């Protein structure tokens, strides 16, 4: 409604201004008609440009300014040569047109880099270890990032790219029950993070044009923003590390702070389920570490004392093997 009012007001003002200019030429009616027609043409042009993004336009303006600056710099150098006033004038016009075109085109082609970097430029002390932390869908769904951030183990601005939101939305709309629950959990946790005043969470609007895979987009965006990537996806973390991106894997943090267990140590464990091998039973420590106990199937549901025989570190975490301490 507001936009319609502005357009009507603009048309009225265009007709009034046209009528005033026409009255100076003794043709007020013609002037009002020309003013009104000019307003309609301008509004039509405005509506045709409705799909042009403001960020793309800002990139083009930046490129134009850069092109004009380069043309001015080179034309000033050429003007030092004894080419005459006419040649210098022609040269300035040609250089301005050429560099303005090249600057605008290059800025539009590289608008992702320009629009991604500019919003996060800020002055800060170099000795303060903070910055931008990109969150992928696995880190959001995991949920532990909230507690880790609140206890100041992470410092900086949390950024969620728009394409990660689309990924969570697709999961939430999935026909598969497990995926649907994961997507809805991720969206709800993200809403909680945005509502927490202690957490600086921003949505990165720009997409990475020309790239389809979300993981590739995340790595490219992290490199452009000089950001750290927070994830629980082992493969994504490994590929990002190979490409020079600093990775914060929540699983690695949890594994690092787990209690240290030595061979021969005695542990009190409640056996919960059967193991993969015959007569094995499985229990868990308070920090979630799995303990596999041999010859303990008959003690399921009971608290037993276990002597640690070995500790195995895997990609999925740490496993402890033991036997009943009788």
VMD Tcl script that draws the C-alpha trace (Angstrom):
set ca {
  {0.00 0.00 0.00}
  {2.86 2.35 0.86}
  {4.58 1.59 -2.45}
  {1.36 2.32 -4.37}
  {0.98 5.66 -2.57}
  {4.57 6.61 -3.42}
  {4.03 5.78 -7.10}
  {0.80 7.82 -7.30}
  {2.49 10.75 -5.54}
  {5.42 10.50 -7.96}
  {3.09 10.60 -10.98}
  {1.26 13.65 -9.60}
  {4.52 15.46 -8.92}
  {5.79 14.54 -12.41}
  {2.65 16.05 -13.98}
  {2.95 19.20 -11.80}
  {6.61 19.71 -12.64}
  {5.86 19.11 -16.34}
  {2.98 21.58 -16.27}
  {5.22 24.20 -14.63}
  {7.97 23.73 -17.24}
  {5.36 23.78 -20.02}
  {3.86 27.03 -18.69}
  {7.24 28.67 -19.15}
  {7.00 27.68 -22.81}
  {3.34 28.71 -23.06}
  {2.26 25.04 -23.36}
  {1.18 23.90 -19.86}
  {-1.08 21.06 -21.04}
  {1.66 19.58 -23.22}
  {4.16 19.96 -20.39}
  {1.89 18.15 -17.94}
  {1.38 15.33 -20.47}
  {5.12 14.97 -21.09}
  {5.80 14.97 -17.33}
  {3.15 12.32 -16.69}
  {4.42 10.17 -19.58}
  {7.98 10.48 -18.28}
  {6.82 9.33 -14.84}
  {5.04 6.30 -16.33}
  {8.12 5.37 -18.38}
  {10.35 5.66 -15.31}
  {7.97 3.52 -13.23}
  {7.90 0.89 -15.98}
  {11.68 0.83 -16.02}
  {11.73 0.52 -12.22}
  {9.39 -2.49 -12.31}
  {11.51 -4.18 -14.99}
  {14.51 -3.88 -12.65}
  {12.68 -5.48 -9.71}
  {14.70 -8.69 -10.07}
  {18.02 -6.88 -9.79}
  {19.34 -7.35 -6.26}
  {20.57 -4.41 -4.24}
  {23.82 -6.22 -3.57}
  {24.38 -6.86 -7.25}
  {23.70 -3.20 -7.95}
  {26.13 -2.15 -5.23}
  {28.80 -4.37 -6.80}
  {28.21 -2.77 -10.21}
  {28.46 0.75 -8.72}
  {31.71 -0.22 -7.03}
  {33.05 -1.52 -10.35}
  {32.00 1.66 -12.15}
  {33.76 3.83 -9.58}
  {36.88 1.72 -9.85}
  {36.74 1.94 -13.66}
  {36.35 5.74 -13.60}
  {39.27 6.02 -11.19}
  {41.51 3.86 -13.38}
  {40.50 5.82 -16.50}
  {41.26 9.12 -14.77}
  {44.64 7.83 -13.61}
  {45.70 6.60 -17.05}
  {44.31 9.64 -18.91}
  {46.26 11.96 -16.60}
  {49.43 10.09 -17.48}
  {48.67 10.23 -21.22}
  {47.92 13.98 -20.99}
  {51.58 14.54 -20.16}
  {52.41 13.56 -23.73}
  {52.30 16.28 -26.46}
  {49.28 14.82 -28.27}
  {47.13 17.94 -28.43}
  {43.89 18.92 -26.70}
  {41.59 17.10 -29.16}
  {43.43 13.76 -28.90}
  {43.53 14.00 -25.10}
  {39.78 14.66 -24.92}
  {38.98 11.71 -27.18}
  {41.36 9.52 -25.18}
  {39.65 10.44 -21.90}
  {36.22 9.58 -23.28}
  {37.37 6.24 -24.70}
  {39.26 5.24 -21.54}
  {36.30 6.18 -19.31}
  {33.89 4.09 -21.39}
  {36.22 1.09 -21.61}
  {37.24 0.98 -17.95}
  {33.71 1.69 -16.70}
  {32.40 -1.25 -18.72}
  {35.21 -3.58 -17.62}
  {34.87 -2.52 -13.99}
  {31.10 -3.06 -13.93}
  {31.31 -6.47 -15.64}
  {34.14 -7.73 -13.43}
  {32.38 -6.53 -10.28}
  {29.16 -8.32 -11.28}
  {31.04 -11.53 -12.08}
  {32.80 -11.39 -8.71}
  {29.81 -10.12 -6.73}
  {29.89 -13.16 -4.44}
  {33.39 -12.31 -3.21}
  {32.59 -8.60 -2.94}
  {29.27 -9.01 -1.12}
  {30.55 -11.76 1.18}
  {33.62 -9.91 2.41}
  {32.30 -6.35 2.80}
  {29.57 -7.00 5.46}
  {32.07 -8.55 7.87}
  {34.89 -5.98 7.64}
  {35.47 -4.39 11.01}
  {38.33 -2.86 12.97}
  {39.67 -5.02 15.78}
  {42.85 -5.67 17.73}
  {45.10 -8.21 16.09}
  {45.80 -10.00 19.39}
  {42.10 -10.71 19.99}
  {41.31 -14.22 18.76}
  {37.83 -13.81 17.34}
  {36.32 -13.86 13.90}
  {33.66 -15.54 11.82}
  {32.57 -19.13 12.47}
  {30.54 -20.83 9.74}
  {28.01 -23.42 10.90}
  {26.96 -26.31 8.72}
  {23.72 -28.24 9.15}
  {25.34 -31.06 11.15}
  {26.71 -28.64 13.76}
  {23.32 -26.95 14.12}
  {21.40 -30.23 14.44}
  {23.95 -31.57 16.94}
  {23.06 -28.71 19.31}
  {26.18 -28.86 21.47}
  {27.50 -25.71 19.78}
  {25.10 -23.71 22.01}
  {26.65 -24.94 25.28}
  {30.20 -24.70 23.89}
  {29.63 -21.08 22.87}
  {28.00 -20.12 26.18}
  {30.99 -21.29 28.24}
  {33.32 -19.17 26.05}
  {35.20 -22.02 24.38}
  {34.37 -20.30 21.08}
  {34.69 -16.58 20.40}
  {33.34 -14.73 17.39}
  {30.32 -14.31 15.18}
  {28.31 -17.37 14.19}
  {27.25 -17.25 10.54}
  {24.70 -19.56 8.93}
  {24.64 -19.42 5.11}
  {21.26 -19.19 3.41}
  {21.90 -22.46 1.52}
  {22.35 -24.26 4.87}
  {18.90 -22.98 5.89}
  {17.50 -24.40 2.64}
  {19.16 -27.73 3.46}
  {17.53 -27.77 6.92}
  {14.18 -26.86 5.36}
  {14.45 -29.69 2.85}
  {15.20 -32.09 5.71}
  {12.22 -30.78 7.68}
  {9.96 -31.35 4.65}
  {11.36 -34.81 3.91}
  {9.09 -37.85 3.71}
  {11.58 -39.80 5.83}
  {10.70 -39.53 9.54}
  {14.32 -39.47 10.73}
  {15.36 -36.75 8.29}
  {12.22 -34.74 9.05}
  {12.93 -34.84 12.79}
  {16.56 -33.83 12.25}
  {15.54 -30.89 10.06}
  {12.93 -29.64 12.51}
  {15.37 -30.00 15.40}
  {17.97 -27.96 13.49}
  {15.49 -25.17 12.70}
  {14.30 -25.05 16.31}
  {17.85 -24.93 17.70}
  {18.74 -22.17 15.26}
  {15.70 -20.19 16.43}
  {16.89 -20.60 20.03}
  {20.37 -19.41 19.09}
  {19.01 -16.29 17.41}
  {16.86 -15.54 20.45}
  {19.83 -15.74 22.84}
  {21.28 -12.25 23.34}
  {24.66 -13.72 24.26}
  {25.07 -15.35 20.86}
  {25.85 -13.27 17.78}
  {24.16 -15.27 15.01}
  {23.83 -13.89 11.48}
  {22.36 -15.27 8.26}
  {24.61 -14.99 5.19}
  {22.28 -14.15 2.31}
  {24.59 -14.56 -0.69}
  {24.69 -17.91 -2.47}
  {27.75 -19.33 -4.20}
  {26.83 -19.13 -7.88}
  {28.03 -21.93 -10.11}
  {28.30 -24.46 -7.24}
  {25.67 -27.09 -6.45}
  {27.03 -29.14 -3.53}
  {26.52 -27.64 -0.07}
  {29.90 -28.87 1.21}
  {31.72 -27.22 -1.68}
  {29.81 -23.98 -1.08}
  {30.75 -24.04 2.61}
  {34.44 -24.51 1.91}
  {34.47 -21.79 -0.73}
  {32.57 -19.38 1.54}
  {34.90 -20.10 4.46}
  {37.93 -19.30 2.29}
  {36.36 -16.07 1.02}
  {35.44 -14.87 4.51}
  {38.63 -16.19 6.14}
  {36.31 -18.00 8.55}
  {36.53 -21.14 10.61}
  {34.15 -24.00 9.77}
  {32.26 -25.69 12.61}
  {30.92 -29.15 11.79}
  {30.49 -32.71 13.02}
  {30.99 -34.16 9.53}
  {34.36 -35.93 9.46}
  {34.67 -36.04 5.66}
  {33.75 -32.37 5.26}
  {36.29 -31.43 7.91}
  {39.03 -33.45 6.24}
  {38.39 -31.95 2.78}
  {38.19 -28.43 4.22}
  {41.47 -28.90 6.08}
  {43.19 -30.05 2.88}
  {42.05 -26.78 1.24}
  {43.47 -24.62 4.02}
  {40.25 -23.99 6.00}
  {40.46 -24.12 9.80}
  {37.94 -26.70 11.04}
  {36.27 -26.90 14.45}
  {34.93 -30.44 14.77}
  {32.66 -30.82 17.80}
  {33.37 -34.55 18.00}
  {37.11 -33.83 18.26}
  {36.47 -31.38 21.10}
  {34.33 -33.88 22.99}
  {36.93 -36.62 22.49}
  {39.68 -34.33 23.71}
  {37.95 -33.58 27.02}
  {36.98 -37.17 27.81}
  {38.51 -38.70 30.89}
  {41.81 -40.56 30.42}
  {41.64 -44.31 30.99}
  {44.71 -46.57 31.36}
  {45.14 -50.30 30.82}
  {44.52 -52.18 34.05}
  {42.30 -49.46 35.54}
  {39.13 -50.59 37.35}
  {35.79 -49.05 36.33}
  {32.24 -49.41 37.62}
  {29.95 -49.87 34.61}
  {26.31 -50.76 34.06}
  {25.94 -53.24 31.20}
  {23.10 -52.17 28.89}
  {23.09 -54.32 25.76}
  {24.74 -57.23 24.01}
  {27.93 -56.79 22.01}
  {28.61 -57.87 18.44}
  {30.70 -60.87 19.47}
  {29.36 -63.84 21.45}
  {29.04 -63.31 25.23}
  {30.01 -59.64 24.93}
  {28.15 -56.90 26.81}
  {28.27 -53.15 26.28}
  {28.11 -50.28 28.74}
  {28.85 -46.56 28.68}
  {30.82 -44.17 30.83}
  {29.30 -40.87 31.97}
  {30.96 -39.02 29.07}
  {29.43 -41.44 26.54}
  {32.50 -43.60 25.91}
  {31.56 -47.16 24.94}
  {32.95 -50.02 27.04}
  {32.90 -53.54 25.56}
  {33.21 -56.28 28.19}
  {34.02 -59.88 27.28}
  {32.21 -62.84 28.84}
  {29.66 -60.56 30.50}
  {26.44 -61.25 28.62}
  {24.87 -62.90 31.65}
  {25.32 -59.68 33.68}
  {23.16 -57.46 31.45}
  {21.29 -54.81 33.42}
  {23.72 -55.04 36.35}
  {26.51 -52.80 37.64}
  {29.82 -54.62 37.46}
  {33.48 -53.81 38.03}
  {35.53 -53.95 34.82}
  {39.28 -54.11 34.36}
  {40.43 -52.20 31.25}
  {42.41 -54.37 28.83}
  {42.84 -51.95 25.90}
  {41.72 -48.57 24.55}
  {40.98 -48.11 20.83}
  {40.75 -44.68 19.20}
  {38.59 -44.62 16.05}
  {37.23 -41.94 13.73}
  {33.87 -42.21 15.46}
  {35.42 -41.81 18.91}
  {37.08 -43.90 21.60}
  {36.23 -47.47 22.59}
  {37.33 -49.23 25.76}
  {37.68 -53.01 25.98}
  {37.72 -54.79 29.31}
  {36.95 -57.89 31.29}
  {35.09 -58.62 34.49}
  {37.15 -57.97 37.57}
  {36.33 -60.89 39.83}
}
mol new
graphics top color blue
foreach p $ca { graphics top sphere $p radius 0.5 }
foreach p [lrange $ca 0 end-1] q [lrange $ca 1 end] { graphics top cylinder $p $q radius 0.2 }
display resetview
